[in-house]
Amino acid sequence: MKKIKLDKAEEGLLQSIENDEWVSIKNKKREINKYNEIARNTLKKDRRINIRISNYDIDAIQVKAIEEGIPYQTLISSVIHKYVSGRLVEKIEGVK
């Protein structure tokens, strides 16, 4: 029998399964609906705001958005979302 070559992520997943770290979800359909609703509410953009931003910052944001391949408004929204959800952290110079 030919052995399948796994990458590190796949090896980790296989190890996790073999260690019985996975648990079946009760009422899978309800859980899927719950997380779909959370995703919809997270991604729903239902309010507009107007803010004043310097030309320098707008130009820099637009360049970053082009590098990411997304609209600059989406980048701004993403940065705000990451900040309020605690996933955007300040980079301290000299610290990796």
C-alpha positions in Angstrom: 0.0 0.0 0.0 1.4 3.4 -1.0 1.8 5.9 1.9 0.4 9.3 1.4 2.8 12.2 2.0 1.2 14.8 4.4 2.3 18.4 5.0 2.8 19.7 8.6 -0.8 21.0 8.9 -2.2 17.7 7.7 0.1 15.7 10.1 -1.1 17.9 13.0 -4.7 17.3 12.1 -4.2 13.6 11.8 -2.4 13.5 15.1 -5.3 15.4 16.7 -7.8 13.0 15.3 -5.7 10.0 16.5 -5.5 11.5 20.0 -9.4 11.6 20.1 -9.3 15.4 20.5 -12.4 15.8 18.2 -15.9 15.7 19.5 -19.2 15.3 17.6 -21.4 18.4 17.6 -25.0 17.8 18.9 -27.6 19.3 16.6 -25.1 20.2 13.9 -27.7 22.1 11.8 -28.5 24.5 14.7 -24.8 25.1 15.2 -24.3 25.8 11.5 -27.2 28.3 11.5 -25.9 30.0 14.6 -22.4 30.6 13.1 -24.0 31.6 9.8 -26.0 34.3 11.6 -22.9 35.5 13.5 -21.0 35.8 10.2 -23.9 37.6 8.5 -24.1 40.1 11.4 -20.3 40.6 11.5 -20.0 41.2 7.8 -23.2 43.3 7.5 -22.4 47.0 6.8 -25.6 48.8 7.7 -24.3 52.2 8.7 -22.5 55.0 7.0 -20.1 57.5 8.6 -18.2 60.5 7.4 -14.7 61.2 8.7 -12.0 63.6 7.8 -8.6 62.0 6.9 -5.5 63.7 5.7 -4.6 63.3 2.0 -1.3 61.6 3.1 -3.2 58.9 5.0 -5.8 58.4 2.3 -3.0 58.0 -0.3 -1.1 55.6 2.0 -4.3 53.6 2.6 -5.1 53.4 -1.1 -1.6 52.1 -1.8 -1.9 49.4 0.9 -5.3 48.4 -0.4 -3.9 48.0 -3.9 -1.1 45.8 -2.5 -3.8 43.7 -0.7 -6.0 43.7 -3.8 -9.1 45.1 -2.0 -11.0 48.4 -2.1 -9.6 51.0 0.3 -13.0 51.3 2.0 -12.9 47.6 2.8 -9.3 48.0 4.2 -10.4 50.9 6.4 -13.5 48.9 7.6 -11.2 45.8 8.3 -8.8 47.9 10.4 -11.6 49.4 12.4 -13.1 45.9 13.0 -9.8 44.4 14.0 -9.2 47.3 16.4 -12.5 47.1 18.2 -12.3 43.3 18.4 -8.8 43.4 20.0 -7.0 41.8 17.1 -5.1 44.9 16.0 -2.0 45.5 18.2 0.5 48.2 18.2 3.9 47.3 16.8 6.7 48.4 19.1 9.9 49.3 17.3 12.8 46.9 17.9 10.5 44.2 19.2 9.7 41.2 17.1 
